[in-house]
Amino acid sequence: MTAASVERIDGVRCTTGESPAWDAAAKAWYWVDIPAKRVWRLDAASKTRFWELPEMAGCVAPRARGGLIAGMETGMYDVDLFDNGTVATALLGKPADLGAGMRFNDGRTDRQGRFWSGTMFMDMSAAKDIGKLYRYDGHGLSQPLVSGLLTQNGLSWSPDGKTMYLSDSHPQSRLVWAFDYDVATGTPSNRRVFANLAEHVGRPDGAVVDADGCYWTCANDAGCLLRFTPSGKLDRRIDLPFAKPSMCTFGGADLRTMIVTSIVSGKPDDAEWGGSVVLLRPGVQGLADAACAF
C-alpha cells in the first residue's frame, strides 16, 4: 500500500466525473461530468472552465485536427468548444441498438488513433447485459466488437498496442479482460480474464496503462488505485481521499502526473472529497495517448 500526496483542482465538484484526457497540443486536461452535461478543461495556467453540452457525454478524447470526439447519449459526436462558451456538435455515428435508457460510457483511443467506446444501460440496478463495444476510425463506426457487457469500462492498450484491456465495472461482474490486438486492423481477439476484482477490492472502473506496461484501474467503492503488472499480478495500491474514483490518466509535460476523477457517493464520510478531481505523482511515467486521427 502506498500513500500519495494529491492536489485538489480548485472549484471543481462533479456528480459523476469521468474520462480525463490530456491534450498535449493544447497543454490542457479535459474531463466530463456526465449527468451535468458538462465538459471541463484545466489549462496550463491552472485555470478551469466548463462548457454545457446538449446531452450527456460518457467520454471524450482530443482529435488531431482540434476539438474533441465524444461518446454521448445518442451516438459518437465531433465536439468543438469555443471561447465564447458555445459548443458545436456533429454526429459521427449511431449504433442501431442504442435504445432508450442507454448511452456511451468509457472511451479511449488506441495507439493508432482509433477511438473506442462502449454502450451501457444507465439503470445499473436492472443489470441488463446489453452493452457493446465499438470502434470509430476512417471507415466510420464499426459493428459491435464485444457484446454482453453490463457496465463497459477500463479501456487501455499496452505500450506496443498489441494488448487491449477492457473491464466491466458492474457489481455482478468486476472483471478486467485482456485481448490480443491486431494493430493493423484494430481487431481484438483471444479474450481472457486479466484480473478479477472480487479477489481484491472495489469495482474496476476507468483505467490507464503506464510506460512499464502496468495497468492502473480505479477501484470504485474502495477509494484507491490498483496497479497490475502485465502478468496480472497486483503490485501496488494508492489510497485516495474519495470513495468512488472513476477514471485516471497520465499527462503533463513529463507524463508523470496522473489525474483522477471521482463520483459523489452520498456517504457522510465522503462528503468533503466525493466528486472532486485530483492530480498526483505516482512515481512512474505514463504514455501519451494518441489523439483521435479520424
N, C-alpha and C positions, 0 to 999 in steps of 0.2 A: 504494500500500500504506500502511495506517495502523496504527500500534500503539495499543492501548487498555489502560488500566490496569484490571485485573479484580480483583474482590473475591470470594474463595472463600467459599462458605457452609460454615461450620464443621460438622464432624460428619456430613457427607453424602458417601456414596460409593455410587453406583448402578451396577449391572451394565449396565442399559440405561435410562438416564434419558430421559424423553420428556414431551411435552405440557405444558410450563409454561403456566400461565394466571394472569392477575391478576384477583382478585376485588375490585373496587372497593368494594363494600358492606362486605366483611369486612376490607379493607385487608390482604390476605394473598395470597401466591403459593401455587399448588398445582402439583404435577407428579407423575408416576408413575415407578416402577422396574418395568418390565414383568415380567421373569422372577421378581422377588422378590415379586410380587403386592402391592405397596405403593403407597399414595398418600401423598405428603408435603405438609406445609404449612410455610411460613415466615411468621410473623406480624409485625405492626408493631413488636414488641419484639425482633425478630431471634431469636425462639425457634422452633426446628424440632421437629416431631414427625411420626410416621407412623402410618398405620392399615393393618392387614392385610386384604386383600380375599379373597373366596372363590375368585377366579380372576384370570387376567392381564387387565389393562386396558391398551389401547394408547393411550388418550387420555381426557381429562376436560375439562369446562368447567363453570363455575358456572351454576346455574339461578337465575332471577329470584325464585323462591319460596324459595330457600335450598337448600343441598346442591349436588350435582354431577350431571351427566349423563356417562355413560361408555360408550365403545365397548370391549367386552370379548371374551372368547373365544366366548361363546355368544349374543351379541346386544348390543343397547343397553340400558343399565340406568339407573334412577334410583338414586343413591347418597347416603345420609345418614351422616355421620360424627359420632359422639357423643364428648363429653368424657371418658367413661369408657373410651374405646378401642374400643368396639364399632362395628360397621358394619351398616347395613340396606340391602339392595338389592331392587329390584323390576324385573322385566323389562318393558321398554317395547316391544320389537320384535325379531324374529329373522329374518334373511333365510333363505329356504328353502334356498339353496345354500351356507350357511355350514357346510361339512363338516368332517370330522376333519382336524386339522393346520392349520386356519385360525383367524384371529382378526381383529378390527378393529385398525386401525393408527392412522394420523394422523387427527386430527379438530379441528374449529374451528366456531364459529358464524359465520353471515353477519351483515350489518349489521342484519337484521331479527330476529335471534334464533333462526333455524332452525339446528339442529345437523347438521353434515355429518361423515361418516367413511367410510373405505373399508376393504375387506377385503383380506387377503393370505394366501398360503400361507407358513407360517412357515419352512420349509426353503428358504431363498433359493437354495441350490445346485441345487435341482430346476428353477428358472426356469419355474414354472408361471404363465402369464398369465391366471389365473382370478380375480384381484381385481376388485372392483366398488365403485362409489361410491354412497352412499345419503344421503338427506336425512330428518331427523326434524323434524316440525312438528305443527301442530294436527290434521292428518289421519293422524298416526302415521308409521310407517316406510314410505318410498317404495319403489317398484320401482327397480332399478338405473338410475342416470342416466348413468354411464360404465362401460364394461366393458373387458376385455382388459388389465388392469393387473398388472404383476409385483409391485411394492412401492409401493403408493399412499402419497403424501406431499405435503407442500408446500401445503396448502390455505391460501388467504387471499383477501381481497377488496380491491378498490380503495377509496379513501375514499368515493366516491359509491355503492359497491356494485354498479356496473354491469359490472365485470370480475371474473371468478373465476379464480384461479390454482390449478393442480394440477400435481404432479410425480410422476415415477416414479423412485425412487432406486436401482433395481436396476442393477448394473454393465452389463447389456445394454441399458439404456435411457438413463438420465442426462438425461432431458428435463424441461423445465418447459413447460406449456401455458397459454395464456390462452383464456378463453371469454367471449363476450358473456353477460350475466347479467340475466335478467328479474327485477327486484326484487319485482314484484307476485306472481309465481307461484313464484319460487325455481327457475327453469329455466335451465340453461346451454345455449349453442348456439355454433356457429361456432368449433369447436376449432381452434387453430393453435399452432405451436411459438413459444414466447416466448423460451426460452433453451436452448441445448444445452451442457451442462457438459463434453462431450467436447472442446469448443473452449476450455475454461477449465481448472479443476482440480476434483477431487473428484466427489462424487455429490450431487444436490440433495435434501437431507433436509427437515426441518421448516422453515417459513418464516413471515414476517410482513411486512405492508405498513406503511410509515410514513406520517406525515401529508403528506409530499410525493408520495405515490403510488408510492414506490420499493419494490421487492420485495427483501427480505433473505432469503437462503437459507443454511442451514448446509451448508457444503461438507464432507460426511462423507469421511473418509480424507485430506482435505487440510488439516485443522486451521485452518479460517478461516471467516469470514462473507463472503459476496459480496453486494453491493447492485447491483441492476439498475434503471435508470430505466424509466418506463412504456413507453418505446420499445424496451426490451430491451437497452440498452447497459450494459455493466459500467462502473460509475463509482467503485466503492470496494471495498476489501478490508481486513478487520481480522483479523489473525492471533490465534489463541487458544492457550492453553497445553496443549490436549489435541488428539489426532489425530482424534477422531470426534465433533465437535459434532452434536447430533441435532435440536434444535428451539430456536427463540428466540421471545420475545415481549416487548412493552413493558408497563410498568406503573409503579407508584409514583404519588405524588400529582400529579406534573407530567408523567407519561407519558414521561419522558426516560431512565428506567432500563430496560435490557434484561437479561433473564435468559436464560441459555443452558445447556441440559442436555447431557450427553455420555454416551458408551458406552465401556466398558472395551475397549481394543483388544488387550490381551495382549502388546503390544510393550514391550521393556525401557525404551526411552526415553520411553514414555508412562505408566510405572508410577506416577509421582508424581501426575499430574493426571487420568488417564483415569477417567471415571466421576464426576468432580466436577461441581458446579453452580456457576456464577459469575454475578455481577452486573457490569455495565459501563455506562458513559455514552458512547454513540457520537456524541453531539453533534447528534442530531436528535430530534424528538418523534414519539412513536408515536400510535396511535389506540386508543381504548377499545373492546375487543371487547364486543359485546352479550352479556349473559347469555342463556342459553337461555330463551326465553319460553314454552315449551310443556311 
